């Protein structure tokens, strides 16, 4: 089935998120109490304040610092994969990403693809757009859609082959499929530290783009296509 999809109709993406504030103490009292309740069952004996460094994985307590996207272009049988990123202030990131969707990937044929995107990237982006009063693009507004009408692809879901008990990380999947690892510098657990302590957003952008490329590489392998060579990847 996925072999019949036109690669040029797919927007591959990845997001990086961090807690909305650097320190738990910077949250107002109500938000601290809400975080305490939200994280209660995940943190066991760890305090809400100590656990706050993981708050970035919840859209209600985190924010997006980078969205990287990539798409294929074929010109005279020459294949390229073009990668770009939106980063900086979250509201501008979301507006720029929204504009890209509306202007270039809004037709019925277009699809969004991410690793674990259905559980994380897509709903996270949608929730943050709602929080910032940004109208959802059709590709993220799933209200009333039947499962087969949802314009999303998920490389984790494709790899599961119906096994809902299985979770395979991007790092593990690239390893078993012989794809260069995107985790050769930092991984998701370090993004908060790099953002707030090192103030190195550029490093996070590079990491996010590597993940986006890895998602595209996995998709190619699942189709039985040759993976991308470095010369085919274009940063714009």
C-alpha positions as CSV (number, residue, x, y, z in Angstrom):
1,X,0.0,0.0,0.0
2,X,2.7,2.6,1.0
3,X,4.5,1.7,-2.2
4,X,1.7,3.3,-4.2
5,X,2.0,6.6,-2.4
6,X,3.8,9.5,-4.2
7,X,6.7,10.5,-2.0
8,X,6.3,14.1,-3.1
9,X,2.9,14.2,-1.4
10,X,4.3,13.5,2.1
11,X,5.6,16.0,4.6
12,X,8.0,14.3,7.1
13,X,8.4,16.1,10.4
14,X,9.7,16.0,13.9
15,X,9.3,18.3,16.9
16,X,11.4,19.2,19.9
17,X,9.7,20.3,23.1
18,X,10.8,21.6,26.6
19,X,9.0,22.6,29.8
20,X,7.2,25.9,29.4
21,X,9.5,27.5,32.1
22,X,13.0,26.7,33.1
23,X,12.1,26.0,36.7
24,X,9.1,24.6,38.5
25,X,9.1,27.6,40.9
26,X,8.4,29.9,37.9
27,X,5.0,28.4,37.5
28,X,2.1,30.1,39.3
29,X,0.6,28.3,42.3
30,X,-2.3,26.9,40.3
31,X,-0.1,25.5,37.6
32,X,2.2,23.9,40.2
33,X,-0.8,22.2,41.8
34,X,-2.1,21.0,38.4
35,X,1.4,19.7,37.5
36,X,1.5,17.8,40.8
37,X,-1.8,16.1,40.0
38,X,-1.0,15.5,36.3
39,X,2.4,13.8,37.1
40,X,1.4,12.0,40.2
41,X,1.2,8.5,38.7
42,X,4.3,8.8,36.5
43,X,6.8,10.1,39.1
44,X,6.3,7.5,41.9
45,X,8.4,8.8,44.9
46,X,9.9,11.7,43.0
47,X,8.6,15.1,43.9
48,X,6.6,17.2,41.4
49,X,9.5,19.8,41.3
50,X,12.2,17.1,40.6
51,X,10.0,15.6,37.9
52,X,9.3,18.9,36.2
53,X,12.3,18.5,33.8
54,X,10.1,16.0,32.0
55,X,7.2,18.4,31.6
56,X,8.0,19.0,28.0
57,X,6.3,15.8,26.8
58,X,2.9,17.2,27.9
59,X,1.4,19.9,25.7
60,X,-0.3,21.5,28.7
61,X,3.0,22.1,30.5
62,X,5.5,22.3,27.6
63,X,6.2,24.2,24.5
64,X,7.6,23.5,21.1
65,X,11.1,25.0,20.4
66,X,11.6,23.5,16.9
67,X,9.6,21.8,14.1
68,X,11.8,20.3,11.3
69,X,10.2,19.2,8.1
70,X,11.4,17.4,5.0
71,X,9.9,16.6,1.6
72,X,11.0,14.8,-1.5
73,X,11.6,16.3,-4.9
74,X,12.2,14.5,-8.2
75,X,13.5,16.4,-11.2
76,X,14.6,14.5,-14.3
77,X,15.0,11.3,-12.2
78,X,17.2,13.1,-9.7
79,X,15.9,12.5,-6.1
80,X,16.5,15.1,-3.4
81,X,15.2,15.4,0.2
82,X,14.8,19.0,1.3
83,X,14.9,19.8,4.9
84,X,14.1,23.1,6.8
85,X,13.2,24.1,10.3
86,X,11.0,26.5,12.2
87,X,12.4,27.5,15.6
88,X,12.5,30.3,18.1
89,X,9.3,31.7,19.7
90,X,6.7,29.0,19.8
91,X,3.8,31.1,18.4
92,X,5.8,32.1,15.4
93,X,7.0,28.4,14.9
94,X,3.3,27.4,14.8
95,X,2.2,30.2,12.5
96,X,5.1,29.4,10.1
97,X,4.3,25.7,10.1
98,X,0.6,26.4,9.6
99,X,1.4,28.5,6.6
100,X,3.5,25.8,5.1
101,X,0.7,23.3,5.5
102,X,-1.9,25.6,4.1
103,X,0.2,26.8,1.1
104,X,1.9,23.5,0.1
105,X,0.4,20.5,1.8
106,X,-3.3,21.1,2.1
107,X,-4.7,19.0,-0.8
108,X,-6.5,15.7,-0.2
109,X,-3.4,13.8,-1.6
110,X,-1.1,15.3,1.0
111,X,0.0,13.4,4.1
112,X,2.0,14.1,7.3
113,X,4.5,11.5,8.5
114,X,6.4,11.3,11.8
115,X,7.7,8.5,14.2
116,X,5.1,8.1,16.9
117,X,3.4,11.1,15.3
118,X,-0.1,9.9,16.1
119,X,0.6,9.7,19.8
120,X,2.9,12.7,20.1
121,X,3.9,15.1,17.3
122,X,0.5,15.7,15.6
123,X,-1.7,16.1,18.8
124,X,1.0,18.1,20.5
125,X,1.2,20.6,17.6
126,X,-2.6,20.8,17.5
127,X,-3.0,21.4,21.2
128,X,-0.4,24.1,21.2
129,X,-2.1,25.8,18.3
130,X,-5.4,25.8,20.2
131,X,-3.6,27.2,23.2
132,X,-2.3,30.1,21.1
133,X,-5.6,30.7,19.3
134,X,-4.3,29.5,16.0
135,X,-6.9,28.0,13.7
136,X,-6.0,24.3,13.0
137,X,-5.2,23.4,9.4
138,X,-7.4,20.7,8.0
139,X,-4.5,18.2,8.2
140,X,-4.5,18.5,12.0
141,X,-8.2,18.8,12.6
142,X,-9.4,15.3,13.1
143,X,-12.9,16.0,14.4
144,X,-15.4,13.8,12.7
145,X,-12.9,12.0,10.6
146,X,-13.1,8.3,10.2
147,X,-9.8,6.4,10.8
148,X,-9.1,5.9,7.1
149,X,-9.7,9.6,6.5
150,X,-6.9,10.8,8.8
151,X,-4.1,12.2,6.7
152,X,-1.3,10.9,8.9
153,X,1.4,8.3,8.5
154,X,3.3,7.0,11.5
155,X,6.5,5.0,11.0
156,X,6.1,3.5,14.5
157,X,2.6,2.3,13.6
158,X,3.8,0.9,10.3
159,X,6.6,-1.0,12.0
160,X,4.2,-2.5,14.6
161,X,2.3,-4.4,11.9
162,X,-0.7,-4.6,14.1
163,X,1.2,-5.4,17.3
164,X,-0.1,-2.7,19.7
165,X,2.1,-3.9,22.6
166,X,5.3,-3.0,20.8
167,X,7.1,0.3,21.1
168,X,10.3,0.8,19.0
169,X,12.3,4.0,19.4
170,X,13.6,5.9,16.4
171,X,17.1,5.1,17.6
172,X,16.5,1.4,17.7
173,X,14.6,1.2,14.4
174,X,17.4,3.1,12.5
175,X,19.9,0.7,14.0
176,X,18.1,-2.5,13.0
177,X,17.4,-1.1,9.5
178,X,21.0,-0.1,8.9
179,X,20.2,3.7,8.8
180,X,22.7,6.2,10.2
181,X,21.6,7.1,13.7
182,X,20.2,10.6,14.4
183,X,21.2,10.3,18.0
184,X,25.0,10.7,17.5
185,X,25.1,14.0,19.5
186,X,22.1,14.3,21.9
187,X,18.8,12.6,22.5
188,X,15.4,13.7,23.5
189,X,16.2,13.5,27.2
190,X,18.9,16.1,26.8
191,X,16.9,18.8,24.9
192,X,15.7,20.5,28.0
193,X,19.2,20.9,29.4
194,X,20.6,22.0,26.1
195,X,17.8,24.6,25.7
196,X,17.7,26.1,29.2
197,X,21.3,25.6,30.5
198,X,23.4,25.8,27.4
199,X,21.1,28.1,25.4
200,X,22.1,26.2,22.3
201,X,19.1,26.2,20.1
202,X,21.1,25.6,17.0
203,X,22.2,22.2,18.4
204,X,18.6,21.3,19.0
205,X,17.7,22.3,15.4
206,X,20.4,20.1,14.0
207,X,19.2,17.2,16.1
208,X,15.6,17.7,15.1
209,X,16.5,17.8,11.4
210,X,18.4,14.5,11.8
211,X,15.3,12.9,13.3
212,X,13.2,14.2,10.4
213,X,15.7,12.7,7.9
214,X,15.7,9.4,9.9
215,X,11.9,9.2,9.6
216,X,12.1,9.6,5.9
217,X,14.8,7.0,5.7
218,X,12.7,4.5,7.7
219,X,9.8,5.1,5.4
220,X,12.0,4.4,2.4
221,X,13.2,1.1,3.9
222,X,9.6,0.1,4.7
223,X,8.8,0.6,1.0
224,X,11.9,-1.3,-0.1
225,X,13.5,1.8,-1.6
226,X,17.1,2.8,-1.4
227,X,17.8,5.1,1.5
228,X,19.1,8.6,0.9
229,X,22.7,9.4,0.3
230,X,24.2,12.5,1.9
231,X,24.4,14.1,-1.5
232,X,20.6,13.8,-1.9
233,X,19.8,15.7,1.3
234,X,19.5,19.5,0.9
235,X,19.1,21.9,3.8
236,X,17.2,25.0,2.9
